[in-house]
Amino acid sequence: MAVRNVISTLTGNGEEIMGPDVLLYHYPGNDIMNGSLLTVESNHFCVLKSRGAILNVYETGQYQVDTPQHILVGAIQQAFYGGQSPWQYEAIYVNRAKLVIRAEGQALSREMAQLRYQVDYYIHVDSKDDALNVVQHMPYQGHFIKTSEVNTYAAPVLEQAINQICQVTPLEQINEKIHDITELVTAHLQDFLSTYGITLNNVKVLVAPADELMKKLISLRAFGLNEETAIRYYIAMIMAERGLLTAPNMISGTGFTIQGSSPLVDTGPLMAPPTPAR
């Protein structure tokens, strides 16, 4: 009795190939024949192709590959391959689990200050028709489509949506616009991904100044300090980190004194131009 060939996404030692970073997996073997068993896990779809044509899309279960053949094709297969024609069928598995993708980039505020953004978005393939759209509309090289490749498509859409709001918003008000930015990113990204059969679940957006100095100054401004006072507090913090006793004087804006007298030297005479010799 012949042993049927089982096609699945498990390796020889039982490990799952389609991890959290894999959207699509093309079964690499050329051993899918009539009578083979296709195994489809609960979080996968499987698209079966024959010589480039899509035959069917399968959900969870195990299915036998059994399609009618023309008499001539069957005779050639029997004569040259002993009843087995390599690459007659291809199995393409699509991950239907929820996947998370992170995108990072830079934007500009209204003052042309550089911003850094981070977007985490969650996607999944919802139905058999969507799995078919993934196979038909998203090209792949090799045997995988990774989430990083999906991100390559989505990154320009994210950048455009974020800059659309950031470039008309003052730097200090960027965080107040996070809700608007998230809504705009969600709308643009869902419209874009839907053409590939991908459903967008939710989006999380973080935007912050790219310059560390600006981050600290904005944090000080959040305490109600004006620009000048925020800068003095920032310089005082740096002075305190370096152990300078004059850090409190920077905050108060007063000179440094010892027992009521200033230890500073008048540099006026030293900076005056030399008197020409007679």
C-alpha positions in Angstrom: 0.0 0.0 0.0 1.5 3.4 -1.0 2.1 6.0 1.6 0.5 9.3 0.9 2.7 12.4 1.0 1.6 14.8 3.7 2.1 18.5 3.0 2.1 20.9 6.0 4.0 23.9 7.5 5.8 21.7 10.0 9.4 20.8 9.7 10.8 17.2 10.1 11.2 17.7 13.8 7.7 19.2 14.3 8.6 22.9 14.4 6.2 25.4 12.9 7.7 27.3 10.0 5.1 30.1 10.0 6.2 32.2 13.0 5.0 35.6 14.1 7.0 37.3 11.3 5.7 35.2 8.4 2.7 36.3 6.4 3.0 33.8 3.5 4.9 30.6 3.0 5.4 28.8 -0.3 5.9 25.1 0.2 9.3 24.5 -1.4 9.0 20.8 -2.3 8.1 19.4 -5.7 6.5 16.3 -4.3 2.8 17.5 -4.3 1.0 15.0 -6.5 -2.5 13.6 -6.9 -3.3 11.8 -3.7 -1.1 14.0 -1.5 -2.7 15.2 1.7 -2.7 19.0 2.4 -2.8 19.8 6.1 -4.0 23.3 7.1 -3.6 24.5 10.6 -6.2 26.4 12.5 -4.5 29.8 12.0 -3.7 29.3 8.3 -5.2 29.3 4.8 -3.8 27.2 2.0 -4.0 28.2 -1.7 -3.5 25.3 -4.1 -2.1 26.1 -7.6 -1.6 23.9 -10.6 0.8 25.1 -13.3 0.2 28.7 -12.3 -3.6 28.5 -12.1 -5.4 28.7 -8.7 -7.5 25.6 -8.0 -8.8 26.2 -4.5 -8.4 27.9 -1.2 -8.6 25.7 1.9 -9.4 26.5 5.6 -8.5 24.4 8.6 -8.4 20.6 8.0 -6.8 17.9 5.9 -7.6 17.6 2.2 -6.6 15.2 -0.5 -5.2 16.6 -3.7 -7.4 15.0 -6.3 -8.3 16.8 -9.5 -9.4 15.5 -12.9 -6.7 15.3 -15.6 -6.8 15.3 -19.4 -6.0 11.9 -20.9 -2.9 13.2 -22.8 -1.4 14.8 -19.7 -2.1 11.7 -17.6 -0.3 9.5 -20.3 2.8 11.8 -20.3 2.9 11.9 -16.5 2.7 8.1 -16.4 5.4 7.6 -19.1 8.0 10.1 -17.9 7.5 10.3 -14.1 5.9 7.0 -13.2 2.6 8.7 -12.5 4.2 11.6 -10.6 4.8 14.9 -12.4 7.0 17.3 -10.3 5.8 20.9 -9.8 2.3 19.9 -11.0 0.9 21.5 -7.8 2.1 24.3 -5.5 0.8 24.9 -2.0 0.9 28.5 -0.6 0.1 29.0 3.1 -1.2 32.3 4.3 -1.0 33.2 8.0 -4.4 34.2 9.4 -3.2 35.0 12.9 -2.8 38.6 14.1 0.7 39.8 13.3 2.4 43.0 14.7 4.6 45.2 12.6 6.8 48.1 13.8 7.6 51.0 11.5 10.0 53.8 12.4 10.9 57.0 10.7 11.4 60.8 10.8 9.1 63.7 10.3 9.2 67.5 10.6 7.3 70.0 12.8 6.0 73.4 11.7 9.3 74.9 12.8 11.2 72.2 10.7 12.4 70.6 13.9 13.2 66.9 13.4 10.8 64.4 14.9 11.1 60.6 15.3 8.0 58.4 15.1 7.3 54.8 16.0 4.2 53.0 14.7 3.0 49.6 15.8 0.2 48.2 13.7 -1.6 44.9 13.9 -2.8 43.0 10.8 -4.5 39.7 9.9 -5.9 38.0 6.8 -9.6 37.6 7.5 -11.1 35.3 4.8 -10.4 32.9 2.0 -11.0 35.7 -0.5 -8.4 37.9 1.3 -5.9 35.0 1.3 -6.4 34.8 -2.5 -5.8 38.6 -2.8 -2.5 38.2 -0.8 -1.3 35.5 -3.2 -2.4 37.4 -6.3 -1.4 40.9 -5.5 1.7 40.8 -3.2 4.8 39.5 -5.1 7.4 37.5 -3.2 10.9 36.2 -3.9 12.0 32.8 -2.5 9.4 31.0 -0.3 8.3 33.7 2.2 6.7 37.0 2.6 7.9 38.4 5.9 6.2 41.2 7.9 9.3 43.3 7.2 8.4 43.1 3.5 4.8 44.2 4.2 6.3 47.1 6.1 8.4 48.1 3.0 5.1 48.6 1.2 3.4 50.4 4.1 6.2 52.7 5.2 5.7 55.5 2.6 1.9 55.6 3.5 2.8 56.0 7.2 5.3 58.7 6.6 3.0 60.7 4.4 0.1 60.5 6.9 2.2 61.5 9.9 3.9 64.4 8.1 0.5 65.7 6.9 -0.3 66.7 10.5 3.2 67.2 12.0 4.3 69.8 9.4 1.5 72.2 10.3 1.7 71.6 14.1 4.1 73.5 16.4 6.7 71.2 18.1 5.2 71.7 21.6 1.7 70.7 20.5 2.7 67.5 18.7 1.6 65.2 21.6 -1.8 67.0 21.7 -2.3 65.8 18.1 -1.5 62.1 18.7 -5.2 61.1 18.5 -5.6 62.9 15.1 -2.4 61.4 13.8 -3.4 57.9 14.8 -6.8 58.3 13.2 -5.3 59.6 9.9 -2.6 56.8 9.9 -5.3 54.2 10.5 -7.5 55.4 7.7 -4.7 55.7 5.1 -3.1 52.4 6.1 -6.4 50.4 6.0 -7.2 51.7 2.5 -3.8 50.7 1.3 -3.5 47.3 2.9 -7.1 46.3 1.9 -5.9 46.1 -1.8 -3.7 43.2 -0.7 -6.4 41.4 1.3 -4.9 42.5 4.6 -7.1 43.8 7.4 -5.8 46.4 9.8 -6.8 45.8 13.5 -5.4 48.7 15.4 -2.6 51.2 15.3 -0.4 52.8 18.0 1.7 55.9 17.2 4.4 57.6 19.2 6.0 60.9 18.1 8.9 62.7 19.9 11.6 65.2 19.1 14.6 63.5 17.5 17.0 65.8 19.5 17.5 64.9 23.1 18.0 68.6 24.1 14.6 69.5 22.7 13.0 66.6 24.6 14.3 67.9 27.9 13.4 71.5 27.2 9.8 70.5 26.3 9.6 68.4 29.4 10.6 71.5 31.5 8.1 73.6 29.6 5.4 71.1 30.5 5.9 72.2 34.2 4.8 75.7 33.2 8.3 77.3 32.8 8.8 79.9 30.0 11.5 79.5 27.4 14.3 81.4 29.3 13.6 79.7 32.6 13.5 76.3 31.0 16.9 76.8 29.5 18.3 78.0 32.8 17.0 74.9 34.5 18.4 72.7 31.8 21.9 74.3 32.2 21.6 74.0 36.0 20.9 70.3 35.7 24.1 69.8 33.6 26.1 71.9 36.0 24.8 69.8 38.9 25.7 66.5 37.1 29.2 67.8 36.9 29.4 68.8 40.5 29.5 72.6 40.1 28.4 74.5 43.2 27.0 77.3 41.1 24.1 75.2 39.7 21.5 76.8 42.1 22.7 80.3 41.1 21.9 79.4 37.5 18.3 78.6 38.5 17.8 81.7 40.5 19.7 83.9 38.0 21.9 85.4 40.8 25.7 85.7 41.0 27.9 83.4 43.1 29.1 84.9 46.4 31.2 83.8 49.4 30.2 85.5 52.7 28.6 88.3 50.8 31.5 89.0 48.4 31.9 87.8 44.9 35.0 85.7 44.1 34.8 86.7 40.5 37.6 88.7 39.0 36.9 91.8 36.9 38.2 90.9 33.5 37.5 94.3 32.0 41.1 95.5 32.2 42.4 92.2 30.9 40.2 92.3 27.9 41.0 95.9 27.0 43.2 96.4 23.9 46.9 97.1 24.8 48.0 100.7 25.0 50.4 101.5 22.0 54.0 102.2 23.0 55.3 105.7 22.7 
